[in-house]
Amino acid sequence: MNEWKKLVRINEDSHVYVAKVLDSFLGRKFDPLSIQYFSLNIARRLVFIQKGINPHLIEVEAKPQLELHIGILLRTACLDILQYGYIVKCLNKVKTNDPPRPDVIPDYTSFKSELRKVFSGNIKNQLEDIKALKDTGIINDAEYTNVKQAYNVEFPWLLNDNNEFEDTKPARKIFKNLRENRKFDIYSNVFEDYSYYSKLEHFGILSSFYTIPREENKIQIMTRIKGILVTILKVYQISFAFIERDENDIAVIEEWLEQLYKIVVK
């Protein structure tokens, strides 16, 4: 088995394994403003992304132009990783007692506020899209208002004190925030790849430049993919700790990481 086939196998085996772990939580209730709920959802998205890129990973060694397909999905993974890192950093700021004291309750207000923005930003953007439909006469004022009210009823826990859905921080601000503390480099390091892949997703002069395969960038393409896969597996390990999985699950991921580190892209 050549080096790249090993990577493809690790990608497939790991997303199947993690999916089974996540499925074991189906039906359980979690506070949506908890790190457990957020970890499960981020991990689930990364599993879907791994599954989506796998058919293209098989061929990208021979067809580097497939980076376009892979890159669009991996850009989403990079943004998820940046956002996850930001929320983990916010949680890290919560002052807790060691050992915990039953008479002292940690203040999670700031943490929950930032996590709320990650979710509510999704709704805020959707409402702006619907408003564009209203402004151009495709839907009327009443239809727009009905949608807005429906969101208020469905997601009251995402509204701020002004009864509004707030926007999440853009990727650049998250990146800069994470870089303030090098312990969060595992998350912030994907920003460069996030930026690169954005040129594949959004058309412009750099899009045409980046999507013309050149012999000298083949190794860069494959090295970039390997690096992001390493980060995805590390995020799984971190999320497993938050959802209190058995240490054996974390060890399984560690074994795949060790195998990935040994793969030489050429």
N, C-alpha and C positions, 0 to 999 in steps of 0.2 A: 504494500500500500504506500503510494507516494505521500508526501507531506500534505498537500492540499486535500487529498481524500480523507486524511485524518481529521482535518479541520471540519470538513463537511459532515463526517460521522459524529464528531463532538457536538456540532450545532444541532443535528437531528436528535441525537440521544438526550441531550440536555433539555431541549424544549419538550420532548415527550415526558421526561422524568418530572420536570417542574410543573407541567400541566396536571399530572396526576396528584402532585402535592397540593396544588391550588384547588383541584376538584374536591379534595377531602374537606374543604371549608364551605362547599356549597350548602346553602340552607341555614348557615349560622348567621346570626345577627351581630353587626358591629356598628358602633357609633361612626357615622360617616365623616365626622371630624376627628378621627383617631388615626394614629400612624399605622395601626393594623389594617384598617380599611384601605388607606391610601397605598400601603405596601402591596396588598393583594391585587389591587387594580392596576398598579404600575407593572407588577410582575406578569399579570395576565396579558397586558398589552405587549410586553416584550416577548412573551411566548408566541403570540400571533405573528409578530414581526419576524422572529426566527423561522417560524413555519413558512412564512411568505417568501423569504429569501432563499430557502433551501434548494428549490429546483434550479435557481440561477447560480447558486454557489457551485453546483456540480459542473457547470459549463464555463464559468467566468475565467478559469485558468486558460482556456483555449479561445474564449471570446470576451476579451476585456471590455468590449462595448456594452456588455450586460451590466456594467457598473451603474448605468442609468437606472435600470429597474431596481437593483439592490440599493442604490444610494437614496432613492426617494423614500424607501421604507426605513433605511437606517437613519435618515435625517429625523424622522419621527421618534425613533429610539433615542437619539441624542438629546432631543428636546425633553423627552420623558425623564431621561437620566439627569439632566440639568435641574428640572423641576423637583425631582425626587431628592437630589442633593440639597437643594435650597430648603425643602421642608425638613429634612433630617437636621440641617444646621439650625433651623428655628427651634426644633425640639431640643437640640443640644444646649440651647440657651436657657431652657426652663430650669429654674433652681430647684433642685431636689435635695433631700437629706440622705446621707449615707452613714449608717443604715436608715431606711425609711422610718418615719415616726408617724403613728396613727393620728396624732393630734395636730400634725402640720400637713396641710393639703397644698401641693405644688400649684402654682398659678399658670395655667395653660392658655390664658386669654390671648396673648400675642401669637402663640403657636397656632391656635384655632383660627385666628383672624387671617393669618397668611394662608393657611390651608383652605379656608373658605374662598379666598380670592382665586386660587387655582381652579376651583370648581365653578365659581360664579363668572369668571372671565369667559368661559365657554358660552354661558347664557347671554352675557352682555354682547358678545360678538354676534350671536344669532339674532338678538333683538335689533341690532344695527342693520343686519342684512334684511330683516323683515321691514324695518322702517324704510329702507331703500325701495322696497317693493311698494310701500304705501306712498312714498314721495313721488314715484313715477306712475301712480295710478293703477298699478296691477292689482293691488288690494285696497280696500277703503279704510277709513279711520277706525270704524267699528271692528273690523277684522283684526287690525293691528292691536287694538286695545284688548280684544278677547284673548289673543295669544299672550300678551304681556301679563294679563291677570291670571291666566292659566299657569304661567311660570311662577307667579307669586304664590299661588295656592299650592303648587306641587313642590316648590323648593323654598319655603319660608326661612329655613335655617341658613340659607345662603344670602339673605338680605342683610345689609348693614344697618346701622342706626338710623340712616336716612331713608330706609326702605328701598334701597337701590342695590343692584347687582354690580359689584366692583370688578375692575379688570385685573388680570394677573400681571406680574412683572414680565417684561419682554426678555428674551433670551440673553441679550447683551448685559442687561442689568443683573440678571441672575448670575451670569458668568463672573462679572466684576465682584459681586457680593461674595461668591464662593472663593474667589482668589484672595480675599482678605485673610483667609486662614488656610494654610497649605495642607491641613489635615483633610480638606475636602477636595483635594486634587483629583481623586478618583472620579469625581463627577465633573469638575470644571475642565478636565483634560479633553472632553469630547467636543468642546465648543468649536475648536478649529475644524473638526470634521463636520459638525453641524453647519458651519458657514460654507465649507466646500460643497457639501451636498445640496445646499440651497441653490447653488448655481445650476445644478442638474434639474431641480424641481421647477425653478422659475426661469423662463426664457429671457435671454439677454446675450450680449456679445460674449460674455464669459461662458455661457451655456454651450455655444457652438465650439468654443475653444476647448472646453473640458471634455466634450463628448466625442472628439476626434481621437480615436485610439492611436497611441504612439508607443513604439517598442520600449522607450525608456521609462514610461510611466506605469507599465504593467506591474512591476514589483511594488510601486507605491499604492496602486489600487488594492492589491491583495494584502499588503501590510496594514493598510487602513482598515480593511474589513476585519482582519484578525484582531487588531487592537480594540475595536468596538465590541467584538464578541467576548474578549477578555473582560471588558468593563461590564457587559450585560451579566456575565456569570458572577462577577463580584457583587453586583446589585442584588442578584438572587440571594447570595449569602447574607447580605445585610438585611434584606427583607425577611429571610427565614428567621433571623435572630429576633426581629420585631414581632413576628407572628408565633414565636416560641416553638419553632420546629425542633425536633430531635437533632442533636449534634451530628448524628450520622448523615442526615440530609446535607448539612453544611460540608461535611467531609467528602461526600460524593462530588459536590461541585468543586471542591479543592483539588480533587484528583484530576478532573477535566482541565482545570486551570494549569496544573503542572504539565499536563500533556500539551496544552496550547503553547506554553512558554518554550517548549522544546522544538516546536515546529519552525523550520527555517524556510521562509518564503523566498523562492528563487525562480 
